[in-house]
Amino acid sequence: MAKQSHQCQCSHCQESGEHPEKRLHHQMNLFLSRLDEQQRRWYVALESFRLGRGGVGRLAQITGMDEKTIWRGRREVESELEGRPTQQVRQPGGGRPRVEKKHPKSPDT
């Protein structure tokens, strides 16, 4: 089942009729719906750099992402993604804890 993309909440997208940004915002949200969590964060961070002052708030409105998440992405991109895993999405130890603990085999058995 495909993930549904966010519906932009900016004033242009909320109005009836066509607006040049309406299609762009729809395409951005469609693209974001296909990325993993860190890729979304980094893409939106790059777009916020491009928009300049006020870009984080504007992109939060367009994408539905939290501003703190976008700021985190900006910090990660500015540090050239240092310390970010290249082969997996989450940092080692990240994610949900196991439901069952693995017990090491005892030397007696």
N, CA, C and O of each residue as an XYZ file, in Angstrom:
436
protein
N       0.839     -1.180      0.000
C       0.000      0.000      0.000
C       0.886      1.247      0.000
O       1.770      1.375      0.847
N       0.661      2.150     -0.926
C       1.468      3.361     -1.055
C       1.113      4.353      0.044
O      -0.047      4.524      0.419
N       2.155      4.994      0.539
C       1.962      6.020      1.559
C       1.313      7.238      0.909
O       1.724      7.659     -0.172
N       0.310      7.800      1.559
C      -0.356      8.972      1.025
C       0.499     10.206      1.289
O       1.078     10.348      2.366
N       0.576     11.096      0.305
C       1.384     12.296      0.476
C       0.598     13.359      1.247
O      -0.632     13.379      1.243
N       1.347     14.233      1.903
C       0.779     15.325      2.694
C       0.105     16.336      1.775
O       0.564     16.555      0.654
N      -0.967     16.946      2.233
C      -1.637     18.010      1.493
C      -1.147     19.348      2.024
O      -1.316     19.650      3.205
N      -0.549     20.142      1.164
C       0.019     21.433      1.542
C      -1.041     22.331      2.170
O      -2.193     22.355      1.737
N      -0.629     23.067      3.196
C      -1.541     23.957      3.908
C      -1.260     25.435      3.621
O      -1.796     26.302      4.310
N      -0.426     25.739      2.613
C      -0.143     27.143      2.317
C      -1.374     27.805      1.705
O      -2.279     27.121      1.226
N      -1.404     29.117      1.722
C      -2.575     29.858      1.242
C      -2.839     29.609     -0.238
O      -3.999     29.545     -0.646
N      -1.797     29.466     -1.049
C      -1.989     29.231     -2.484
C      -2.667     27.887     -2.733
O      -3.546     27.779     -3.588
N      -2.259     26.871     -1.988
C      -2.816     25.529     -2.190
C      -4.223     25.397     -1.605
O      -4.976     24.510     -2.006
N      -4.577     26.254     -0.679
C      -5.898     26.199     -0.062
C      -6.948     26.930     -0.906
O      -8.145     26.696     -0.739
N      -6.511     27.805     -1.801
C      -7.435     28.533     -2.669
C      -7.907     27.636     -3.798
O      -7.205     26.710     -4.204
N      -9.100     27.916     -4.304
C      -9.555     27.190     -5.488
C      -8.879     27.822     -6.704
O      -8.448     28.974     -6.654
N      -8.792     27.089     -7.754
C      -8.129     27.600     -8.949
C      -6.673     27.189     -8.994
O      -6.145     26.570     -8.070
N      -6.048     27.549    -10.090
C      -4.651     27.156    -10.315
C      -3.684     28.216     -9.798
O      -3.978     29.411     -9.803
N      -2.536     27.747     -9.359
C      -1.439     28.610     -8.953
C      -0.164     27.849     -9.263
O      -0.110     26.638     -9.050
N       0.874     28.530     -9.764
C       2.114     27.811    -10.129
C       2.705     26.980     -8.988
O       3.263     25.911     -9.234
N       2.593     27.449     -7.756
C       3.188     26.718     -6.634
C       2.383     25.483     -6.247
O       2.921     24.563     -5.632
N       1.115     25.453     -6.598
C       0.255     24.326     -6.225
C       0.813     23.005     -6.754
O       0.921     22.030     -6.010
N       1.159     22.977     -8.017
C       1.692     21.753     -8.628
C       3.052     21.393     -8.023
O       3.315     20.224     -7.742
N       3.908     22.388     -7.824
C       5.219     22.143     -7.227
C       5.078     21.552     -5.826
O       5.774     20.593     -5.493
N       4.201     22.100     -5.012
C       4.010     21.601     -3.647
C       3.477     20.177     -3.664
O       3.890     19.348     -2.853
N       2.564     19.889     -4.581
C       2.043     18.518     -4.702
C       3.178     17.559     -5.089
O       3.295     16.473     -4.521
N       4.011     17.963     -6.056
C       5.120     17.108     -6.494
C       6.143     16.911     -5.377
O       6.673     15.812     -5.211
N       6.424     17.966     -4.610
C       7.351     17.837     -3.480
C       6.827     16.813     -2.476
O       7.571     15.943     -2.023
N       5.551     16.921     -2.133
C       4.975     16.012     -1.144
C       4.877     14.589     -1.669
O       5.038     13.637     -0.905
N       4.618     14.432     -2.948
C       4.602     13.099     -3.548
C       6.003     12.481     -3.475
O       6.154     11.317     -3.104
N       7.019     13.263     -3.830
C       8.407     12.807     -3.762
C       8.782     12.440     -2.330
O       9.376     11.387     -2.099
N       8.444     13.290     -1.374
C       8.759     13.025      0.038
C       8.105     11.739      0.532
O       8.669     11.045      1.378
N       6.937     11.418      0.017
C       6.231     10.209      0.468
C       6.971      8.934      0.074
O       6.687      7.864      0.613
N       7.915      9.036     -0.861
C       8.672      7.862     -1.319
C      10.043      7.750     -0.657
O      10.748      6.763     -0.869
N      10.432      8.749      0.144
C      11.743      8.735      0.787
C      11.655      8.186      2.199
O      10.578      8.155      2.795
N      12.798      7.751      2.737
C      12.815      7.333      4.138
C      12.940      8.578      5.019
O      13.079      9.689      4.507
N      12.892      8.397      6.326
C      12.818      9.543      7.239
C      14.021     10.475      7.150
O      13.847     11.693      7.180
N      15.228      9.944      7.042
C      16.384     10.838      6.996
C      16.492     11.520      5.635
O      16.889     12.683      5.566
N      16.152     10.831      4.564
C      16.177     11.450      3.244
C      15.170     12.596      3.169
O      15.470     13.632      2.576
N      13.979     12.434      3.757
C      12.984     13.525      3.802
C      13.558     14.720      4.535
O      13.458     15.857      4.074
N      14.159     14.451      5.679
C      14.718     15.521      6.516
C      15.797     16.295      5.757
O      15.839     17.523      5.822
N      16.665     15.585      5.040
C      17.761     16.228      4.334
C      17.269     17.008      3.110
O      17.745     18.110      2.840
N      16.325     16.438      2.382
C      15.782     17.143      1.206
C      15.112     18.443      1.628
O      15.347     19.490      1.025
N      14.282     18.379      2.660
C      13.582     19.576      3.115
C      14.581     20.581      3.697
O      14.393     21.789      3.551
N      15.625     20.102      4.344
C      16.674     20.998      4.850
C      17.337     21.743      3.692
O      17.549     22.952      3.777
N      17.662     21.034      2.619
C      18.276     21.681      1.452
C      17.349     22.727      0.853
O      17.790     23.816      0.487
N      16.066     22.399      0.754
C      15.096     23.364      0.235
C      15.006     24.588      1.144
O      14.831     25.708      0.663
N      15.126     24.380      2.456
C      15.040     25.513      3.379
C      16.244     26.435      3.220
O      16.112     27.649      3.374
N      17.416     25.880      2.916
C      18.585     26.712      2.634
C      18.323     27.556      1.383
O      18.662     28.738      1.340
N      17.725     26.943      0.380
C      17.449     27.630     -0.879
C      16.476     28.789     -0.673
O      16.639     29.856     -1.265
N      15.460     28.572      0.172
C      14.457     29.618      0.409
C      14.981     30.745      1.289
O      14.492     31.873      1.219
N      15.971     30.442      2.112
C      16.532     31.479      2.976
C      15.664     31.755      4.191
O      14.977     30.864      4.690
N      15.697     33.006      4.667
C      14.974     33.390      5.879
C      13.487     33.049      5.756
O      12.837     33.392      4.768
N      12.965     32.371      6.772
C      11.564     31.956      6.770
C      11.315     30.639      6.060
O      10.186     30.148      6.036
N      12.364     30.064      5.481
C      12.210     28.826      4.720
C      11.779     27.638      5.555
O      11.013     26.794      5.089
N      12.265     27.564      6.790
C      11.910     26.427      7.652
C      10.406     26.444      7.938
O       9.739     25.417      7.812
N       9.882     27.587      8.315
C       8.443     27.694      8.602
C       7.591     27.434      7.376
O       6.557     26.771      7.454
N       8.029     27.959      6.249
C       7.284     27.770      4.990
C       7.254     26.294      4.610
O       6.209     25.775      4.218
N       8.390     25.619      4.724
C       8.440     24.204      4.359
C       7.693     23.331      5.356
O       7.158     22.287      4.982
N       7.649     23.737      6.610
C       6.847     22.997      7.585
C       5.375     23.047      7.169
O       4.653     22.058      7.290
N       4.945     24.197      6.683
C       3.559     24.355      6.230
C       3.297     23.526      4.970
O       2.247     22.897      4.843
N       4.240     23.529      4.058
C       4.075     22.801      2.791
C       4.114     21.292      3.006
O       3.298     20.562      2.442
N       5.060     20.820      3.820
C       5.306     19.376      3.938
C       4.641     18.711      5.131
O       4.476     17.491      5.149
N       4.257     19.505      6.131
C       3.695     18.928      7.352
C       4.766     18.441      8.318
O       4.440     17.870      9.359
N       6.032     18.656      7.993
C       7.123     18.251      8.886
C       7.250     19.257     10.021
O       6.958     20.441      9.853
N       7.683     18.778     11.164
C       7.903     19.651     12.310
C       9.126     20.529     12.048
O      10.106     20.074     11.458
N       9.067     21.783     12.487
C      10.202     22.692     12.289
C      11.467     22.165     12.952
O      12.562     22.340     12.417
N      11.333     21.520     14.116
C      12.512     20.970     14.794
C      13.189     19.902     13.937
O      14.415     19.786     13.931
N      12.394     19.134     13.222
C      12.938     18.096     12.341
C      13.708     18.730     11.191
O      14.772     18.245     10.807
N      13.170     19.811     10.644
C      13.848     20.496      9.540
C      15.151     21.114     10.035
O      16.171     21.038      9.351
N      15.126     21.728     11.225
C      16.353     22.294     11.793
C      17.387     21.196     12.038
O      18.581     21.411     11.826
N      16.939     20.030     12.480
C      17.856     18.908     12.686
C      18.503     18.515     11.356
O      19.709     18.277     11.290
N      17.695     18.451     10.306
C      18.216     18.140      8.979
C      19.234     19.170      8.517
O      20.244     18.822      7.905
N      18.971     20.429      8.807
C      19.922     21.487      8.435
C      21.258     21.287      9.142
O      22.319     21.415      8.532
N      21.195     20.969     10.446
C      22.441     20.734     11.198
C      23.201     19.540     10.623
O      24.425     19.578     10.493
N      22.462     18.476     10.278
C      23.111     17.282      9.724
C      23.759     17.585      8.378
O      24.882     17.150      8.122
N      23.070     18.320      7.521
C      23.621     18.666      6.212
C      24.825     19.597      6.374
O      25.836     19.431      5.691
N      24.718     20.574      7.275
C      25.836     21.495      7.504
C      27.086     20.769      8.005
O      28.208     21.179      7.711
N      26.884     19.684      8.768
C      28.032     18.910      9.263
C      28.438     17.831      8.263
O      29.186     16.913      8.598
N      27.932     17.952      7.017
C      28.231     17.019      5.934
C      27.850     15.584      6.283
O      28.531     14.635      5.894
N      26.756     15.442      7.020
C      26.179     14.140      7.392
C      27.152     13.291      8.196
O      27.074     12.062      8.197
N      28.067     13.963      8.876
C      29.058     13.262      9.699
C      28.373     12.406     10.756
O      27.477     12.867     11.463
N      28.798     11.175     10.850
C      28.262     10.266     11.847
C      26.945      9.614     11.457
O      26.421      8.793     12.210
N      26.400      9.959     10.301
C      25.148      9.345      9.851
C      25.473      8.037      9.149
O      26.421      7.979      8.366
N      24.702      6.981      9.413
C      24.966      5.689      8.772
C      24.735      5.763      7.264
O      23.856      6.488      6.799
N      25.526      5.011      6.509
C      25.375      5.009      5.055
C      24.603      3.788      4.562
O      24.044      3.824      3.466
N      24.560      2.720      5.336
C      23.922      1.492      4.892
C      22.562      1.241      5.540
O      21.884      0.275      5.189
N      22.161      2.084      6.467
C      20.885      1.879      7.158
C      20.306      3.235      7.508
O      21.008      4.245      7.474
N      19.031      3.257      7.844
C      18.354      4.513      8.155
C      18.629      4.941      9.584
O      18.946      6.104      9.835
N      18.512      4.025     10.511
C      18.656      4.380     11.922
C      20.084      4.191     12.414
O      20.835      3.361     11.902
N      20.435      4.973     13.411
C      21.725      4.809     14.076
C      21.731      3.455     14.771
O      20.664      2.956     15.132
N      22.900      2.839     14.973
C      22.942      1.580     15.730
C      22.297      1.779     17.099
O      22.583      2.754     17.795
N      21.435      0.857     17.473
C      20.731      0.959     18.753
C      19.444      1.757     18.652
O      18.699      1.850     19.627
N      19.169      2.334     17.491
C      17.949      3.124     17.305
C      16.757      2.223     17.042
O      16.910      1.029     16.783
N      15.604      2.788     17.108
C      14.383      2.027     16.837
C      13.764      1.487     18.100
O      14.193      1.804     19.209
N      12.762      0.677     17.920
C      12.027      0.092     19.039
C      12.841     -0.953     19.762
O      13.579     -1.708     19.129
N      12.721     -1.016     21.086
C      13.412     -2.095     21.805
C      12.748     -3.434     21.501
O      11.562     -3.492     21.175
N      13.521     -4.501     21.612
C      12.977     -5.836     21.366
C      11.898     -6.166     22.390
O      11.969     -5.745     23.545
N      10.910     -6.916     21.953
C       9.852     -7.363     22.853
C      10.412     -8.425     23.791
O      10.142     -8.423     24.993
N      11.194     -9.328     23.217
C      11.815    -10.383     24.020
C      13.314    -10.159     24.031
O      13.914     -9.829     23.007
N      13.908    -10.340     25.188
C      15.360    -10.223     25.309
C      15.980    -11.539     24.868
O      15.452    -12.613     25.156
N      17.091    -11.449     24.177
C      17.824    -12.660     23.830
C      18.664    -13.051     25.030
O      19.385    -12.224     25.588
N      18.571    -14.305     25.425
C      19.362    -14.802     26.540
C      20.517    -15.618     25.999
O      20.315    -16.526     25.193
N      21.723    -15.303     26.433
C      22.868    -16.100     25.928
C      22.756    -17.531     26.431
O      22.234    -17.784     27.516
N      23.250    -18.452     25.632
C      23.245    -19.856     26.039
C      24.200    -20.033     27.189
O      25.301    -19.483     27.197
N      23.763    -20.814     28.167
C      24.645    -21.063     29.299
C      25.697    -22.086     28.895
O      25.425    -22.963     28.075
N      26.895    -21.981     29.460
C      27.975    -22.900     29.090
C      27.663    -24.352     29.474
O      28.314    -25.261     28.959
N      26.692    -24.599     30.357
C      26.361    -25.942     30.828
C      25.626    -26.753     29.769
O      25.720    -27.980     29.764
N      24.896    -26.095     28.873
C      24.034    -26.839     27.951
C      24.663    -27.180     26.664
O      24.030    -27.805     25.813
